């Protein structure tokens, strides 16, 4: 009997927290090697499509604003500081925060770095004018509504909560397109040095 099965089971917040921390601590160096140039030392990029906060202005006026960045990774909050905001950058992973500290050393732009869980923010109620995250925290917890509640708790009345996440079908479309391109390239005798796309690298799809 073939027992190579994929099993699913419900896990609690504590187990998920440990798994997430272990994964990101282990992957931090590779992640920054792959994405660090794209994200920039002092920039705020909302998504893989390259939407910059400098252009989008989703966070509104920044001068003097107390802003919390959740799941900050190497900390886009540095860019917020250059715009006159008073940001705090938070991440679960010590490995990612290490890269945030190294980027601060290189750029000379420093913001407070906090290692904590987005499900249990170590801040008082109404502590911030804005909470934001670009692909951080929300996709990596079982109960994303709990992150929303924590963000609401630490926001002042009338504050702003802005986040970006992957559309559920985005990678499906790219994977289908990539798979189709690989099949066509095989018929033509190979990829001929043509870059199929980021997904082909990320998911190790090869002809």
C-alpha positions as CSV (number, residue, x, y, z in Angstrom):
1,X,0.0,0.0,0.0
2,X,1.3,3.4,-1.0
3,X,1.4,5.6,2.1
4,X,2.8,8.7,0.5
5,X,0.0,11.0,1.4
6,X,-0.4,14.7,2.2
7,X,-1.9,15.0,5.6
8,X,-3.7,18.0,7.1
9,X,-4.4,18.8,10.7
10,X,-5.4,21.8,12.6
11,X,-2.6,23.6,14.6
12,X,-2.8,26.1,17.3
13,X,-1.4,29.6,17.4
14,X,1.7,28.6,19.4
15,X,2.7,25.8,17.0
16,X,2.1,28.0,14.0
17,X,4.2,30.7,15.6
18,X,7.1,28.4,16.2
19,X,6.9,27.0,12.6
20,X,6.7,30.5,11.1
21,X,9.6,31.8,13.2
22,X,11.7,28.7,12.3
23,X,10.9,29.0,8.6
24,X,11.7,32.7,8.3
25,X,14.8,32.5,10.4
26,X,16.1,29.7,8.1
27,X,15.0,31.4,4.9
28,X,16.0,35.0,5.7
29,X,19.3,35.0,3.9
30,X,18.0,33.4,0.8
31,X,14.9,35.6,0.8
32,X,17.0,38.8,0.9
33,X,19.5,37.5,-1.7
34,X,16.5,36.9,-4.1
35,X,14.4,40.0,-3.3
36,X,16.6,42.5,-1.5
37,X,17.6,44.4,-4.6
38,X,13.9,44.6,-5.8
39,X,12.7,45.8,-2.4
40,X,15.5,48.4,-2.0
41,X,17.4,49.6,1.0
42,X,15.1,52.7,1.6
43,X,11.9,52.1,-0.3
44,X,8.4,50.9,0.3
45,X,7.1,48.4,-2.4
46,X,3.6,47.1,-2.0
47,X,3.7,44.0,-4.2
48,X,5.7,42.0,-6.8
49,X,4.2,44.1,-9.5
50,X,6.4,47.0,-8.2
51,X,3.8,49.4,-6.8
52,X,5.7,52.0,-4.7
53,X,4.2,53.9,-1.9
54,X,5.9,57.0,-3.2
55,X,3.5,56.7,-6.2
56,X,0.4,55.1,-4.7
57,X,0.2,57.2,-1.5
58,X,-2.1,54.6,0.1
59,X,-0.9,55.6,3.6
60,X,-1.9,59.2,3.2
61,X,0.0,62.0,4.9
62,X,3.1,60.7,6.6
63,X,4.7,63.6,8.4
64,X,4.5,63.1,12.2
65,X,2.4,60.0,11.9
66,X,3.0,57.1,14.2
67,X,3.1,54.1,11.9
68,X,3.5,50.4,12.7
69,X,4.7,48.1,10.0
70,X,3.7,44.4,10.6
71,X,5.7,41.5,9.2
72,X,8.3,44.1,8.2
73,X,11.1,41.8,7.0
74,X,14.0,44.0,6.2
75,X,11.8,47.0,7.1
76,X,10.2,49.2,4.5
77,X,9.6,51.5,7.5
78,X,12.9,53.2,6.8
79,X,11.4,54.9,3.8
80,X,8.5,56.1,6.0
81,X,11.1,57.7,8.3
82,X,12.6,59.6,5.4
83,X,9.1,61.0,4.8
84,X,8.8,62.4,8.3
85,X,6.8,59.6,9.9
86,X,7.6,58.0,13.2
87,X,7.5,54.3,12.3
88,X,8.1,51.1,14.2
89,X,9.0,47.9,12.3
90,X,7.8,44.5,13.8
91,X,8.6,41.0,12.7
92,X,8.3,37.5,14.2
93,X,11.7,36.5,12.8
94,X,15.0,37.4,14.3
95,X,16.6,36.5,11.0
96,X,14.6,39.0,9.1
97,X,15.2,41.7,11.7
98,X,18.9,41.0,11.4
99,X,18.7,42.0,7.8
100,X,16.7,45.1,8.8
101,X,19.5,46.1,11.1
102,X,22.1,45.5,8.5
103,X,20.1,47.6,6.0
104,X,19.9,50.4,8.6
105,X,23.7,50.3,9.0
106,X,24.2,50.5,5.2
107,X,21.7,53.2,4.6
108,X,22.1,55.2,7.8
109,X,18.3,55.3,8.2
110,X,17.3,53.6,11.5
111,X,13.8,52.8,12.9
112,X,12.9,50.9,16.1
113,X,12.8,47.2,15.4
114,X,10.6,44.9,17.5
115,X,10.5,41.1,17.5
116,X,6.9,40.1,18.3
117,X,3.8,38.2,17.0
118,X,1.3,40.1,14.9
119,X,-1.4,38.1,16.8
120,X,-0.3,39.6,20.2
121,X,1.1,43.1,19.5
122,X,3.1,44.5,22.5
123,X,1.6,47.9,22.2
124,X,-1.1,49.9,24.1
125,X,-4.5,50.5,22.6
126,X,-4.7,53.4,20.2
127,X,-0.9,53.7,20.0
128,X,-0.6,54.3,16.2
129,X,-2.1,56.5,13.6
130,X,-1.5,53.9,10.8
131,X,-0.8,50.2,10.7
132,X,0.4,48.7,7.5
133,X,2.0,45.6,5.9
134,X,3.1,44.6,2.5
135,X,2.7,40.8,2.2
136,X,3.6,40.4,5.9
137,X,1.9,38.5,8.7
138,X,-1.6,38.0,7.1
139,X,-0.8,35.2,4.7
140,X,1.1,33.3,7.3
141,X,-1.4,32.9,10.1
142,X,-4.4,30.6,10.3
143,X,-6.7,33.3,11.7
144,X,-6.1,36.4,9.7
145,X,-9.1,38.0,11.3
146,X,-7.2,38.0,14.6
147,X,-4.5,40.1,13.0
148,X,-7.2,42.5,11.9
149,X,-8.5,42.8,15.4
150,X,-5.0,43.5,16.8
151,X,-4.4,46.1,14.2
152,X,-7.7,47.7,15.1
153,X,-6.8,47.6,18.8
154,X,-3.6,49.5,18.4
155,X,-5.0,52.1,16.0
156,X,-6.3,55.4,17.3
157,X,-10.0,56.1,16.4
158,X,-10.2,57.0,12.8
159,X,-6.7,55.5,12.1
160,X,-5.8,53.8,8.9
161,X,-5.0,50.0,8.3
162,X,-3.5,49.3,4.9
163,X,-2.2,45.9,3.7
164,X,-1.4,44.0,0.6
165,X,-1.7,40.2,0.0
166,X,-1.6,37.9,-3.0
167,X,-4.8,37.5,-4.9
168,X,-5.9,33.9,-4.5
169,X,-5.6,33.2,-8.2
170,X,-2.4,35.1,-9.0
171,X,0.1,32.2,-8.7
172,X,-2.4,29.8,-10.3
173,X,-2.4,31.9,-13.5
174,X,1.4,32.3,-13.5
175,X,1.9,28.6,-12.9
176,X,-0.4,27.7,-15.7
177,X,1.3,30.2,-18.1
178,X,4.7,29.0,-17.0
179,X,3.8,25.3,-17.4
180,X,2.4,26.0,-20.9
181,X,5.6,27.9,-21.8
182,X,7.7,25.0,-20.6
183,X,5.6,22.5,-22.7
184,X,6.0,24.7,-25.8
185,X,9.7,25.1,-25.2
186,X,10.1,21.3,-25.1
187,X,8.5,21.0,-28.5
188,X,11.0,23.6,-29.8
189,X,14.0,21.8,-28.2
190,X,14.5,23.8,-25.0
191,X,14.1,27.2,-23.4
192,X,16.9,28.7,-25.6
193,X,18.0,31.0,-22.7
194,X,14.5,32.6,-22.5
195,X,13.4,33.6,-19.0
196,X,10.0,32.0,-18.4
197,X,9.3,34.1,-15.4
198,X,9.8,34.5,-11.7
199,X,7.6,31.5,-10.9
200,X,9.8,29.2,-12.9
201,X,12.7,30.1,-10.5
202,X,10.7,30.3,-7.4
203,X,9.0,26.9,-7.9
204,X,11.9,25.2,-9.6
205,X,10.0,24.4,-12.8
206,X,12.4,23.2,-15.4
207,X,12.2,21.9,-18.9
